[in-house]
Amino acid sequence: MNLLSVLQDSARVGLFASALPVVVGLIRITARTPAFQYLWFWMVFGFALNFAMMGLADSGLRTATITQLTYPVFAGLGLLTVSRLFDARVVRRWCLVGGIGYFIFWGWRFLNREASADFSLYTGPVLWMMLTIAASATIGSRLSRAPSHILRDPVLIAGLAILVSYAPGAAIEPVSAALYNSHRELTLALWIGRTWLVIFGYLLFSLAFYWTIPHRCSLGSLSSAA
């Protein structure tokens, strides 16, 4: 089995893994906080994108242009989710400005044929870097509150999931563009590693959704509240 086959098999595992937070997050979705509702919609978009990309790749079609077209939507959902998780006005303002700035930057690079290359040199890495900064700020904010049970803090887990999933891409995509023609095996190995990090990120997202499943109100609690 060569590295390309390993990468393809890892991508299929990733597709199934991306469905897990969607399923767990769907449990009592209407009773969840807005932050985790936005996170769920982000996960749904990610799963749909993974499913579509897998189908196109199996058909032998080139997916670089389609991937580029999804970046603004992915960035918007991601920054909106972080702004709700962080729950601070200054962060929401930063996410709004960052999202608008990224859309302008993405449009400029798209018109300059960014999508013609197999790997994104600018729009992809900038997007992953923005999410990395946002996730790092979220993690730092939660840790500053000294949570008693770190593994049961859903916001902290969600921030860690974003960091694990997207931070490596900021470096791997430009490196892949430089090395793919001369070091193809090394490039494939890097993407296999990143794929499994993303799979781990999906497990963390699922854990965050699990810890935030809303409890159903009992009859006694309803009567006492009245």
N, C-alpha and C positions, 0 to 999 in steps of 0.2 A: 504494500500500500504506500503510494507516494504522498507527499505533503499536500498536494492539491486535493486528493481524495479525503485526507484527514480534515482539511479546511471545509470541504463541502459537507462532510458528516457533522462537523462541529456546528456549521450553520443550521443544519436541520435540528440539532439538539437545541440551538438557540431559538428557533422558531417555536418549538414546544414550550421552552422556558418562558418566552415572552407572553404566552397565553396564561401562565400561572397567576401573575398579579392581576390580570384582567378578570379572571374567574373569582379570585379571593376578594378583589375590590368591588365586585358586583353585589356581594352580600350586603343587603340593606344600604344600597348606594344612596338612596334618597335621604337617608337619615344621617349620612356622614357630613363632616364639616366641609365647607367650600374648598379648603385646601386639598383635601383628599379626593373630592369630586373632580377637581381640575387634574390632579395627579392621575386619576383613573382614566380620564379622557386622553391624557398624554400617552398612557400605556396602551389604550385602544388604538390610537393612531400608530404607535410603534409596532404593535402586532400586525395591523393591517398592512403596514409598509413592509415588514419582514415577509409576510405571506405573499405579497405581490412581487417583491424582488426575487423570492425563491422561485416563483413560477416563471418569471421572465428569464432568470438565469438558466433554469432547466430547459427552457425553449431555445437557448443559445442566443438570446437577444442582449444587446448592450444596455446596461442600466445606469450609466454615469449621468446622462442627461436627466433621467427621471429622478434620480437621487438628488441632483442639484435643485430640481423644482420643489422638492419636499423640505429643503432646509429652512425657508422662512416660516413655514407652518410649524415645523419641529421646534424652531427657536422661540416662536411666539408662545406655544403651549408650555415649553420648558420654563421660560422666564416668568410666565403668568403663574405657574405652579410654585416656583420658588418665592415669588412675591407674596403669595398667600401663606406658604409655610413659614416664612420669616415673620410675617405680621408686623411690619414696621413701615411707616409712611415713607421714610427715606429710601428704603430698599425697593418699595413699589415704584417710586419715582425713578430710581436707577434702572430697574428692569424695563420700565416703559421707554426711557431714553435709549437704553441699550438695544431694545428690540427695534426701535425706529432706525437707529444708527446701523444696526446689522442689516436691515432690509435695504437701506440705501447702498451699503457696501456690497451686499449680495447682488443687487441689480447691476451695479457697475462692473463687478467681476463677471457676471453672467453674460453681459453684452460684450465683454472681452474674451469670450469663448472659454470660460473656466470649465464648462461641462465637456469640452472636447478631449480632455485628458482622462486617463483611467483613474488617477488619484487626484483628489482636491488639494491644491497647493495653498489656497487662501480661505475660501468660504467655509470649508469643513473645519480646518484647524481653529479658525477664529470662533466658530460656533462652539466647539468643544472647550476652548479656553474660557469663553464667557460662562458656560455652564460649570466649569471647574471652579472659577472664582466665586460664583453664586453659591455653589455647594459648600465650598470652604468657609464662606461667611456664615452659612447656616450652621455648619458643624461647630465653628468657633463660638457662635452665639449660644448654642445649646449647652456646650461644655462649660461655658462661663457660669451657667446656672447650677452647675454641679449636680446633675441628676443622680438620684440614688440608685436607679437601675438603668444603666446605659442601654442594655440590650432590649429594654422595654420602652425606650423613648422613641416613638414612631417618627418624629420629625428628624431626630438625629440619624436614625436608620435610613430614612429616605434621602437625607443629605449625603450619607456615606455611599448609598447606592448610586446616586448621580455621579459622585466623585470616581468611584471604581469603574463605572460603565463608560464614562466619556473623557476623563482626563488622559488616558493613554492615546486616544485618537488624535489629540492635538500634536503629538510628536510622531506617531506612526504614519499618518498620511503623507506629510512632506518627505519623511525618510523613505517611504515606499516609492514615491515618485522619483527619488534620486537613485535608489538601489535596484529597482525591479528588473531593469534590462540587464544589469551586470551581476546581480546577486539575487536571482529569482527565488531560490530555496530559502534564503534568509528572510526575504520579504514575506513569503508564505508562512514561515514559522512565526514571525511577528504577528500576523493577522490571526493565526490560530490562538496564540496567547491572548490577544485582545478579545477574541470571540468568547473565550472561557471566562474572562473577566466580566464581560457583559452578561453572561449567563449567571455568574455569581451576583451581579447587580440585580437581575430579575428576582433572584431568590430573596435578596434584601428588601426589594420593593414589596414582594409578597408578604414578608414578615411585618413590614410597616402597616400594610392593609389588615393583616390578621390582628395586630394589637389595637387597631382602631375600629373593629367591628362594633357598631352601636348595640347596646343591650336593649332588649325589649322591655318596656314598662310593664310591671305586673299590675294586676287588678288592685292589689292593696296599695301600691304606690300611687295609682291614679286617684283612689278614693281619698288618700291622705293629702294629696296635692290640692284636691278640690276643697 
